[in-house]
Amino acid sequence: MYLPILILAFYSFNASRFSATWEGFSLKWYEILFNDSRIFAALQDSLAIAICAVGVSAVLGTLMAVGLARYQFWGKGLYRGASYLPLIIPDIAIAVATLVFLASFAIPLSLWTIVASHIVFCLAYVAVVVSTRLSGLNPHLEEAALDLGATPTQAFLKVLLPELMPAIVSGCLLAFVLSMDDLLISSFTAGGGANTLPMEIFSRVRTGVKPDINALSVVLILASGVLAFLAEYIRYRGDQRRSV
Amino acid sequence: MSQTAMQNRPVAETNTRFDVELRKVFKVFNGETVVRGIDLNIRQGEFFSILGPSGCGKTTTLRLIAGFEEPSAGEVLIRGRSMSGVPAYRRPVNTVFQSYALFGHLSVWENIAFGLRIKRQSKAEIQKRVQESLRLVKMEQFARRYPAQLSGGQQQRVALARALVNQPTVVLLDEPLGALDLKLRKEMQVELSTLHKNLGVTFVMVTHDQEEALSLSDRIAVMHDGKLEQIGTPNQIYDYPQTPFVADFIGDTNLFKGRIETTDYGMWQVRTERGLRILVKPTESLNGSMPNQVVVSVRPEKIQLSLEKPSSPINCFEGRLMHTMYLGTHVHYLVELLSGDRLTVLQPNRAKLAAEPDSPLYIYWAETDCLALTA
């Protein structure tokens, strides 16, 4: 399963211009990569999109999860189902739907339209992770805080939010990685010179795989791996301290 | 634990101050009435228990006092002040939850300090009071631990300290010992009782464990189906139950449904549905009025067993031994009477009955050892 990745990593250190032949160890492609301004511009766009989308999703996703768990309202089941739908709808469907929607309202495509479309799925991921933790929490925690004199706002900020924090952070990291990785939705909703890293890679690969893309891929895989590990570690720590 | 039950401080009815009063309180959830018109006065400094089977509305009653629920009708008063519209966080009560509900992201020390910090007490005051309540529950050495690193009994102590540190008017305990194993529960019962005596704070405890209620409480309210069946001292509740439910729920008992046939010399003769004639001395609460249908209750430990026919024919019935069960300190007998009624009899282990299974024997009890209750 990991064989392609290993081969990719192996060839990223290849001195040769062509993937097929091995001409000795070299860091040349990494050097070229780090001096490529187009790559950096794309990385900047990607980071800006991911940070904005995740930031908005963290707040809305947490509130959504808490709202769905704590309050009874009409159409709650339907709302819950609909809010998690982006997790199972194919990306291409979201991409096309978003594009059609934006076009029909004559909203010009820009970096912000990518952010908006990323919030769609980031929100769902954050909400799912937070909901899972919320359902495992003692339902009387907030009451205990109220009982000790905290107002409902204080109870939320001082008890519920800290208890949910590991889930919020790991949900955000997950959403961040997914946003950074997304090609399909970004390329449909991009405009105004916005160019994300996956879009840049894709456009280059179409004209043949160059070794610097190999190098970039290795860097991306490592970065994603570190984030995923971090997310898992934070979730694990949170579980360790969870009160019985 | 019986010594605590005997320490019922006689509280004069006059000029008694009530810490908690419930006046005709109702609570309806989704069209289902969970609490049906409860009237309750809990005295200052009292250890008061609300006892009943699960689903009888006792926890809801506690939550109404805590302010987590608002009554659908009626009123809750604390220290004479109406609590209508007063949210939980402004009530002078603190709750010990059945599940403890400790804050997992805070250490033991911070958990206990939570209430004081919310009330913006000075650092020195917080330090002093948290230390004090840690000592009270013997958890000083665990102050830096997190709740997940504590055993159930230790978590229970932290939950207690977290409530007591705020010096509430009333401490509410929701099945406080329900999650502990038997040995630990007995230990904590003694500690709860000691804490209550030392602090003099009003404790209101909800429990389904009758033994716990009997051994700890000054007074007990027995609840059934959202209504109060009886309020009284453990002694009154056990020895003079006023309803068949209380008689059956508190301890073991043998119940016979029947009608009163004759009344002679201040005694009632009850004829049961299966034709037994039982002589009962009516209790004061029933004196004067004479109900048509009654239920006679006889505690298993008040029944005597004999192989020979006893001299007195009063409440003496022939039967045969069905089953014997050793309980260590006591022996439990199941006897089937000729009428078909089955009775449980509890005898201390010292007087062993040399009876074979299925052997005929006589059971008897004094007319003062049974009660007639309105059905």
Chai-1 contact restraints between the chains, C-beta under 6 A:
chainA,res_idxA,chainB,res_idxB,connection_type,confidence,min_distance_angstrom,max_distance_angstrom,comment,restraint_id
A,N138,B,S99,contact,1.0,0.0,6.0,A-B,restraint_1
A,N138,B,A101,contact,1.0,0.0,6.0,A-B,restraint_2
A,H140,B,F97,contact,1.0,0.0,6.0,A-B,restraint_3
A,H140,B,S99,contact,1.0,0.0,6.0,A-B,restraint_4
A,H140,B,A101,contact,1.0,0.0,6.0,A-B,restraint_5
A,L141,B,A101,contact,1.0,0.0,6.0,A-B,restraint_6
A,E143,B,F68,contact,1.0,0.0,6.0,A-B,restraint_7
A,A144,B,A101,contact,1.0,0.0,6.0,A-B,restraint_8
A,L146,B,A88,contact,1.0,0.0,6.0,A-B,restraint_9
A,L146,B,Y89,contact,1.0,0.0,6.0,A-B,restraint_10
A,D147,B,A88,contact,1.0,0.0,6.0,A-B,restraint_11
A,D147,B,N94,contact,1.0,0.0,6.0,A-B,restraint_12
A,D147,B,T95,contact,1.0,0.0,6.0,A-B,restraint_13
A,L148,B,F114,contact,1.0,0.0,6.0,A-B,restraint_14
A,L148,B,G115,contact,1.0,0.0,6.0,A-B,restraint_15
A,G149,B,Y89,contact,1.0,0.0,6.0,A-B,restraint_16
A,G149,B,G115,contact,1.0,0.0,6.0,A-B,restraint_17
A,G149,B,I118,contact,1.0,0.0,6.0,A-B,restraint_18
A,G149,B,K119,contact,1.0,0.0,6.0,A-B,restraint_19
A,A150,B,Y89,contact,1.0,0.0,6.0,A-B,restraint_20
A,A150,B,I118,contact,1.0,0.0,6.0,A-B,restraint_21
A,T151,B,Y89,contact,1.0,0.0,6.0,A-B,restraint_22
A,V159,B,F103,contact,1.0,0.0,6.0,A-B,restraint_23
A,P162,B,H105,contact,1.0,0.0,6.0,A-B,restraint_24
A,E163,B,H105,contact,1.0,0.0,6.0,A-B,restraint_25
A,R241,B,G104,contact,1.0,0.0,6.0,A-B,restraint_26
A,R241,B,Y146,contact,1.0,0.0,6.0,A-B,restraint_27
A,R241,B,A148,contact,1.0,0.0,6.0,A-B,restraint_28
A,R242,B,G104,contact,1.0,0.0,6.0,A-B,restraint_29
A,S243,B,L102,contact,1.0,0.0,6.0,A-B,restraint_30
A,S243,B,G104,contact,1.0,0.0,6.0,A-B,restraint_31
A,S243,B,P147,contact,1.0,0.0,6.0,A-B,restraint_32
A,S243,B,A148,contact,1.0,0.0,6.0,A-B,restraint_33
